[in-house]
Amino acid sequence: MVERDQQKRQPCRAVMIQGVGSNVGKSVIAAGLCRYFANQGLRVAPFKPQNMSNNAAVTRDGREIGRAQYLQSQACRAEPSVDMNPVLLKPEGERGSQVVLRGKVLTRVRAAEYATLKPTLLPEVLRSYRRLARSHDVIICEGAGSTAEINLRSGDIANMGFARTADVPVILLGDIDRGGVIASVVGSWAVLDHRDRDQIRGFIINKFRGDPALFAEGYRVIEERTEWPGLGILPWLDETALLPAEDSLGLGCSHDRGDRALHIACLTLKRIANFDDLDPLRHHPDIRLTFVKAGEAIPCSATLVILPGSKSTFQDLDFVRANGWDIDLAAHIRRGGHVLGICGGYQMLGRTLTDLDGVDGPAGTMQGLGHLDIETCMRQNKHVTLTRARALELNSVFEAYEIHMGKTWGVDCGRPFAMTRATHHEWQNEGARSASGQVCGTYLHGLFLDDAFREHYLESVGLTSTRTGPRPYHFSGMVDQALDRLAGAIDQHVDMDRLRAVMDEAGSGPDS
């Protein structure tokens, strides 16, 4: 391994993983590359110029970045930073998004307005990239959506607009599992202009099931039609299921673990946010987690119903009622069932929600579901912070985070869900419980990552382990092991010598 002081004298190497479409595995492959190079003893950083996701995480200085870049920073064994995701778009309605610049809300725009705003954000994107380049040996960049969205090419900062300006070579990723991968890769080549084509230095085929030799002819056709070299065929990797998804389209029902498993139902809200809160439950060996979709009833067999976070609480409260889930919830509680609301879901469980300034939508007051004696008033200022928390009955402390707009108070807040403490502050009540103890609400995200807290809470709602003998369930450790296995698969199936040669071509922009 090259000595650290020698590494500092070498220029930063970089590559950008772009895809033929959304959900082809860009975030996962980028995370695997981050872990691969981190395992070489290098200082590695992820970078996504523009991310669109309602799954966000909080940095140490109280700023938001995309959840995928937070995971990738863990893959790098690096401290998460807003420079890793300078522009975050959080969809709020059918046509508009909240624009988060370097971790702070900049504005709200409709889609057409963002086209005008994009070019003004490119200087900030480049500044973030260059800051990372000055302090790291390797940067693994990730594109957004499809590289072939030529209708969005003007003013682009997410894909080729960034890659060409910063002179970062691109590897194109195709997903063979969804079908049509030859047409997707060759079609991308066909619609790109020659300068964007030249920025792409090769392609990788992802999610292959079976013997890759069966795709040899398809692989050759892609190389001939595009003149891009193939860097490898990655197999379908079950480990990737443990890594947080950015798109709610990836949500589904976990494996059926039998009648003895604790059945938990989560309402799939139209504007669901931070649904990675549920990942430690989705993979839990003693839990059957069902994501209840629009038009479906809440299953009577569920012991616990979770109302997750929402990027548009008022709209999703309407969505809950439109699906009849308000009636199902009332019946569930009458049967003795438990309910947990997280963030927006917590706000919905109260008596009223007031939005005087139109922060969440049209200004006004809406009746909540009424299962907690609390009220919420939306505020302009977004509360974004890391916090230390503990259950009332436990001495162990864990780290969680909050991202919400709104202040909540009421009688049931006197029966807190947990205790929290920001740096140098006293412990204070957090969340609320109903008098019966069946209904709880909290603003804490990431709460189920902590083993002690998670198991304590699940036992309080009826979990009885079906396991024989000591088999501790450490979700965070499982994720870390999955990253190592992903890095190993990349090393085995991707031509890493060629990839390193590509990365050596990276620059840092015209005025670096």
N, C-alpha and C positions, 0 to 999 in steps of 0.2 A: 504493500500500500504506500502511495506517495505521501511524504511527510506533509503535515499541515501547512508549514510555512512555504513549502514549494507550491501547494495548491493555491495559496493566496496570490501568488504571482502569475497564475494562469488565468486567462479570460474565462468568463462564465460561459458554459455551454448550455444550449437550450434546444427544445423541440416542441412543436405544437401538435397535439392530437386533435384532428378535426374528423367529423363523421359524415357519412352519406345521408344521415337523417338523425332525428332525435331518438334517444333510447337505444342506441347501438352499442353502448358500453364505454363511451369516452371517459366518463368520470372514474369508472372502475379501472380501466387500463392505465389512466393517468396515475391513480393511486398505487397501482402495482409497480409502475416505473419509479414513482417516488420512493417506495420501499426498497426496490432493487438497488438504486443508486445510494440510498442511505445506508444499506447494508455493505456498500463498498467503502464506507467511512467518509463519504463526501457530504458537504453541506448542501442540502437540497431544499428547494421551495416549490410549491405548486403556484400556478397563476392562471386565473380565468378572468379575462378583461371584463366581460359582461356575462352575468348569470341571471336567468329568470327562474325564480323558485320561491315558494312560500315556506320552504324548509330552510331556516336560518339558524346560525349559532352566534354566540357572543364571545368576543375576544377579551383579553385581560383588561383592556382599557375601556370596556363597555361599548363596543361597536359591533355592528352586524356584518357577517359575511355568510356566503352560501354554505349550507351544511356539507356539501361535497368537498369544498376547499378546506373546511375544518377537518374532515376525515383525512384528506390528503396531507394536511400538515401533521396529523398524527402518524401517517405513513412515513413522513420525513423525519419523525421524532423532533419536530420543530414547534416553536411557539406560534399559534395562529396569529395572523396579522391582517389588517385591512388591505395591505398592499397585495395580498394574495387574491383578492376579489374586489377591485376598486369600484365596480358598478354592479349593483344588485337591483333587479327589477322584481317587485312583489305584486303580482296581479291582484286587483281589488274588485273588479267587476268584469263584465263582458268585454269591455273595450279599454279600460284604463289600468294603470299600474302606479304604484308608489316607487319613486326613484330614490335609491339609497346610494349616495356617493361617499366613498371612503368611510362607510359604516354609519353615516348619519343621513336622515331623510333630507333630500334636496327639494323635491317637489312631487306633485302628482300630475301625470299627463295621460292623455288619450293616445292611442296607437299612432295616429297621424301626426300628433304633436311631437312624439318622440323622434320621428325621422328628422325633424329640425334640430332637436336637442343633441342628438348623437355626436355630431362633429365637434361640438363644444366640449365633450367629455374625453375625447381622444388625448389631449395633452395630459390630463390627470392619469389616464390609463398608462401612458408611456412613462410618466414620472414614477408611478408605482413599480412598473416593470424594471426600470433602471435602478431604483433603490434596492430591489431584490438582487439584481445582477451584481451590484457592488459588494454584496455580503454573502453570496452563495457561489458554489462551484457549478451547480446544475439547476436549471429551472425547467419544470415540466408544465407546459402550457396546455390549456384545454379550450377548444372552441365551443360554440353553442349551436344547437339545432343542426342544420345542414350546411355544408360548405357550398352547396349548389343553389342556395336561395338568392339567385341573381336579382330578383325583384327588390331585395333589401341591400344590395351591394353598395349603392351610393351612400357614403358617410359611414360605412360599416366600421364597427370597433370590436366586434365579437369574433370574427374569423379572419378572412383575408385582409381586411382593412388594417387590422392590427399586425398580422403576420408580415405583410409586405413593408409596412412602415418601420417596424422594429427589426426587420430582416431576420425573422425566425423561420427556419425550415419546417415544413408541414408533413406529417404522415397521415394518410387518409384511412379511416377505419370503416370497414363494411361488416354488416351483421348477416351472416348466412342463415341464421335460424329463422328469420322472418321471410326468407325467400327473395329471389330476384337480385342477389348480390352482384352478379355480373352486370346486369343492366344498371344497378345503382352506382357502381364504381365507374363503369364506362360512360354512363349518362352524365355523371358529374364532370368527367373530363370534357364531354361534348359541349356542355353549356358554359363552362368557364372560359374567360378570355385567356389568351396565351400567356400573359404575365402571371395570372393566378395559377394556371397549370404548372408553370415553371417553379412556383413556390412549393409545390408538392413534390417531395423527393421519393415517395414510395407509398405502398399500401399494406395494410394488415387485414386479414380476414378473421373475424371474431365469432365465437359461439358455434364452432363446428362440432357436430355429433358424429361419432364413428371414425372410420379410417380416413385421414386426410388425403391419402393417395387417391381416393375416389374423386377428389376435386382437382387433380393435377391438370386436366385439360382446361377446366374453367379458369384456373390460376394462370395458365399460359395465355389464354385468350385475353384476359385483363392486361397482362404485361404487353402483349402485342398491340392491342388497341390503344393503350394509353401511353406506352413507353415509360411507364412508372415501374420500377422494380418491386417485386413482392418481398416483404420482409418476414413473412411467416403466416401460419395458420394457427390461431389459438383455439384450443378445445373448449367445449362447454364446461364451465367451472362451477360446481355446486357451491363453493365457498363464497361466491359473490352474493348469494342470497343474504348473507350476514351483514353486508355493507348497506348503509342507508341509501334509500332511493330518493331522487329529487322530484320525480313525477308521480302523482297520485294514481296514474294509470297502472303503476306496478303493484298497487295494493291488491291483496287477495286473501283468501282463507288459508290459515296454516293447516298443516297436516292434522288429520283427526287422530287424537291420542286416546280415544276411548271414552267410555261413559264416566270413568273415575276422574278424568281431568277436569280442572276448574274451567267452566265455560265463560268466556268474556266476550261481550259484543261491543264493537266500536262503530259508532254512526259515521258513515262516510259522507261528511258534509260536502256541499258543492264547492266551498272555498276552504277546504281543510288545509291546515298549516301545521308545521312541525310534527307531522305524523310519525317521524322517526322516534318520537317518545314511546311508541308502541313496539319498537323492534325488540327490546329485551323480553317483552311478553310473547311476541310472535314466535320466538324460537325457544321459549321455555318448555322443558320436557314435561311439565305437569299442567300445561295450559292449552286449551283449545280456543284460539282467538278467531272470531268471525267479524269480518268487515261488512256491516249491513249496508247494502246499496239502495239507491232510490227505488221505491216501489216494493221493497221487501219489508216484512214485519220484523220487529225485534224478537228474536227467538225466546220462547217461554223458558227454555232450559238454561238461559244465561243467568249466572249468579251476579255478575257485575256488568253494568253498561257504562261505557266511557263516552263522554262528549268531548272530542278533542279540540285542539286549537283551531281558530278560524281567522282568515284574513279579512272577512267581512261579517262581523257578528250579527248585525241586523238582518242581512240577506240570508244568512244561514239559519237564523231563528225562524224566518219565514219558511225556509226549506224544510226544517224539522216539522213544522205544522202541516205543510203541504203534503208530506209523506205519512202523516198520521202518527209520527213517532212521539208526539206529545201525549197522545192517548195511550200508546204502548208503554211509555215511561211511567205514567201514573199507575197503570195496572201492575207493572213490574214492582213498583215500590209497595203497592198494597199487598203483593204476594210476599213481601219481606226481602226483596232484592236490593242490591246496593247500586249506587250511581256515583261516578266520579266525573267532574267537569274540570278540564284543564284549560286555563287561559280563557279564550272566547267561550268555550263550553261551560266554564265556571260562571261567566257573566250571564249566560243564557238561563242558568238555573235559578237566578234571583227573581225578585218581584217586578222590578222595573229596570229598563235601560234608557238612559237619557243622553241625547247627543245634540246639544244646543248649537254647536258650531258646524254641524255637518261633517264631522271627522270621519265617520264610518259610512256615510251615505246622506240621504236627505235629513235635515235637522228635524228633531222631534223626540217623542218618548214612546217606547214600546213596552208592552207588558211581557215580562219574562215567563218562564215556565212555573215559577212560584214554589219550587221545592226547597229553596233556601231563603231565609229571611234576611235578604241583603238587597242593596241597590247599587247600581253602577252608573257613573257619569263619565262619558268619553271626554278626553282632554286632548288638546293639540299636541302637547309634548309627549313623545314616546318614551316609555320607561324601559331602558335597555341596560341590564347589569348582570354580572356574575354575583352569586350570593352563596353563603354557607348556610346549610339547613340541617335540621334534625327532627325526627319524630318526637312527639311528647314523651313517649315511653322508652325511647332509646337514648343512650349517651353518645353513640357514634355520630359523627358529623360528616356530611357529604356536600359536594359542590353541585349547584344547579344554576340555572340562568332564567332570566325573565325578559320577555319582549312583549310589551302590551301598551295599548293606549286606553286609559281609563283608570278611575279610582273607585274602589269598592268598599262599602261599609255596611254595617247592620248588626242586628242582634246575634246572628249566627257566627259573625266574625269573632265573638267572644268565646266561641268554641273552635279554636284554630285547627287547621289541618296539620300544620307543622310550625316550627319556630325558625326564624331566619335571622341572619346577622350579616350586614355589610361590613367592610373593613372598619375597625375601630368604633363600631357601634354596639349598642346593647342588643340582646336577643329580643325579638318582637314577634307578635302573633302574625301568622301568614295563613291566608285562606279561611275556610269556614266549614262547619259541620252542622247538620240539622240536629234537632233535639233528640231524634231517634238514633242518630249516628249512621243512618243508612245512606244519606246523601252528603257528599263532600265536594268541595271545590278548591282549586289552587291555581296560582299563577306560575308555579314552578315547572319549568321544562327540564328534561333530562333526569327526572326524579327516579326512574326505574333502572338507571345505569348502576346505581349503588346497590350492591348485593344485600347488605343488611337491611336497608330501608325497604327495598322491593319485597323481600321475603316476609318482613314484618307486616307490611301492608296487605299482602296477599293472604297471609294467615288470618288477618283481621276480617277478611271478607269471605273466608271459608276454604282456603286452600289446604288440602291435606295431601302430603306428598305421596305419590304412587311409586316412588323409587324404593328399591331394596338396598340397604347399605348406604354408606356415605358417598354421594355423588354430587359434590358442590357444583352449582351452576354459576359460572363467572362469565357473563356476557362480554364484558370489555376484553377479557383475556381471549375469548373466542374470536373476536374481531381482529385482534392483533395477530393471532395465529393465522387467520384467513389472509391477512395482508402478506405475511411471509410466504404462504403457499402460492398466492397470486404472483408474487415476485419470482418464485421458483419456476412457475409455469411459463412466465414471460422469458426467463433465462433459457428454458428448455426449448421453447417453440418459436422464438423470435430471433432473427439474426442480429444479435446485439453488437457485433463488430461493425456491421453496416450502419446500424442506428447511431453508434458513437461517431462514425465518420460523418454522418449527416449532421449531428449535433455540433460538430466542430466548425460547421459553416455559419453558425449563428452570429448575428451582430446584435447591436442594442439600439439601433435607430440612427437616423441621419445626423443627429447632433449629440451623440453619446461621447 
